[in-house]
C-alpha cells in the first residue's frame, strides 16, 4: 500500500529490525483502534515485533499459536502464526516470514478473537 497524504508515518527499519506490514485492511483498522485505546501497550507490541517477533521471553503475552491456528496462509505460502496480547482482550496475530524478516499482521482488535473461545 502506497502512503498518501494524511496517513501515519511508519518509522523505517534500522539495523536488524523486522519489517511490519498489514496483511489485511481489517488488521490496519484494528491496529488504529488498539493504538487509540491502549497507546502505550500498542507501542510496546510494535517494538517487540520489530525487535524479535518470535521471542519466548514472555509466553503469557507473546506466543506461537497451536493446533489449527499454528500456521496461516498468505499469498499461497504458509507461515508460522503468533499472537501478542496487547490488553486483556486486545490481540494482534501475525505471520512470521523469517527468511525475509517480515511480520505480516493478519488480525488486530481490541476484542479477543472468537476462534479461540
N, C-alpha and C positions, 0 to 999 in steps of 0.2 A: 504494500500500500504506500503510495507516494504521499508524503506530508503536504498539507495545504495550509493556507492562512487560517489562523485560529486554532490549529492543532497544538497539543502539548509538544514540547521539545524533549525527545528522549536523549539522554546523555550517550555519547559514543562509548563503545567498549575500549578499555585500556588494558594493555598487557595481556594477561591470561584470563580476563573476564569472559564470561559466556554471553552470547547474543540472545536477547529475549525477543520473541515475536508472538503476536497474536495469531492463533490458528483459526479463530472464528470471530465474527462480529460480536457474538454474544459474550465471548471472553473479554473483548475490548470494552464493551459496555459495563460488564460486571466489575472489571478492574477499576473503572472510574467510580463506580458505586462504592467499592471497598475503600478506595482512597478517600472518598467523602465521609464515610462512616468511621473509619479507623486509619487515619493517615500515618500515624507512627508505625503501627503493625504492618501496614501495606508496604511502607518503605523498608522495614526490616525484611519482609518477604522478598522484595525486589533485590536487596543487597545479598541475601542468602542465595537466591537463584543465580545471580550474576557471578558470585564467587565460587559456589560449589552446589550445583543443583542435585547432586546425589549424596550429599552429606548424611551420615547416620549418627551424628553427634547428639541430636535431639529427636529421637524417633517419635515422641508424642506430638511434635509439631511438624516434622518433615519425614516422610517415609514413602517407600515404594508400595504401590497398591498390590493386592494379592488376588489370586483366583482369576475370574473372568475379566477383572479390571487391571490386571498386571501389565497389559500391553494395550496400546492404542494404535490405530491406523491413521496415517496422514499421507495423502498423495500416493496411495498404493504401497506404502512402506510401513512396517511395524516397528514401533519404538517402545521402550520401557515407559510405563506411566507412573508418575509420582504425584503426591499430594502434599500441599503445605497448608497448615491450619493457621489462618490469619487472625480469626477471632473464634469465640466458642462455636459459632455457627458458620462463619465465613471460611470458604475454602478456595484454593487455587489448585487446579490439576494441570499437569504439564507432561509433555512427551520430551524425552531426552535424546537428542541426536549427538552422541558422543564424538564420532569422527569429525563432524563439522562444528562442534561446540555451540550448538543452537538449542535453546529451550523454547518449545512451542507451547504457548498457553492455550489449552483447549477448553478450560472452564474456569470462571472466576465469578463468585457470587457471595453476597452477604448471607445467603442461606445454604445450609448443608445440602449436598446433592441427595436426591431421592433414591438413587440406585444403591446406596449403602445402608438404607434403613431396614 
